[in-house]
């Protein structure tokens, strides 16, 4: 009689928060939304000025993070 040999499945490596795709895509999406809100508000010129920087950061972050593993 032979005993079936059980192979252990390799443990998934624990990645730090900033190297996981799911949470970072959410943060990038929130940055993009915040940039749009800053762009469309009519009251503060400072928010309007930095809205394009926020939109660009969110977009670039989303493009980079979407390449991360799950």
VMD Tcl script that draws the C-alpha trace (Angstrom):
set ca {
  {0.00 0.00 0.00}
  {1.21 3.41 -0.78}
  {0.53 6.46 1.26}
  {-0.39 9.56 -0.78}
  {2.22 12.24 -0.41}
  {0.72 15.63 0.29}
  {2.63 18.55 -1.00}
  {2.16 21.79 0.82}
  {0.99 24.70 -1.23}
  {3.51 27.50 -1.16}
  {2.52 30.32 1.12}
  {1.61 33.54 -0.59}
  {4.17 36.20 0.14}
  {2.90 38.98 2.36}
  {3.37 42.22 0.51}
  {3.38 45.56 2.21}
  {0.33 47.76 1.77}
  {1.95 49.94 -0.86}
  {2.81 46.96 -3.09}
  {-0.69 45.49 -3.33}
  {-2.85 46.40 -6.28}
  {-6.33 46.56 -4.76}
  {-5.84 49.20 -2.06}
  {-3.53 51.32 -4.19}
  {-5.97 51.36 -7.12}
  {-8.60 52.63 -4.71}
  {-6.29 55.41 -3.51}
  {-5.45 56.36 -7.11}
  {-9.15 56.48 -8.00}
  {-9.86 58.70 -5.00}
  {-7.04 61.03 -6.09}
  {-8.53 61.29 -9.56}
  {-11.96 62.06 -8.11}
  {-10.48 64.62 -5.74}
  {-8.73 66.27 -8.67}
  {-12.02 66.59 -10.54}
  {-13.74 68.06 -7.49}
  {-10.90 70.54 -7.09}
  {-11.14 71.44 -10.77}
  {-14.89 72.15 -10.74}
  {-15.13 74.17 -7.53}
  {-15.43 77.92 -8.15}
  {-14.29 79.36 -4.82}
  {-10.59 78.83 -4.10}
  {-7.97 79.52 -6.74}
  {-5.39 77.40 -4.85}
  {-7.53 74.27 -5.18}
  {-8.10 74.98 -8.86}
  {-4.37 75.49 -9.39}
  {-3.38 72.16 -7.83}
  {-6.24 70.19 -9.37}
  {-4.26 69.34 -12.50}
  {-1.31 68.13 -10.44}
  {-3.67 65.93 -8.40}
  {-5.32 64.54 -11.54}
  {-1.95 63.78 -13.11}
  {-0.63 62.11 -9.95}
  {-3.75 59.94 -9.67}
  {-3.63 58.93 -13.32}
  {0.06 58.06 -13.32}
  {-0.34 56.21 -10.01}
  {-3.25 54.19 -11.45}
  {-1.26 53.26 -14.55}
  {1.72 52.11 -12.47}
  {-0.29 50.30 -9.80}
  {-2.43 48.43 -12.32}
  {0.74 46.51 -13.27}
  {1.25 45.23 -9.69}
  {0.34 41.62 -8.88}
  {-2.88 40.90 -7.00}
}
mol new
graphics top color blue
foreach p $ca { graphics top sphere $p radius 0.5 }
foreach p [lrange $ca 0 end-1] q [lrange $ca 1 end] { graphics top cylinder $p $q radius 0.2 }
display resetview
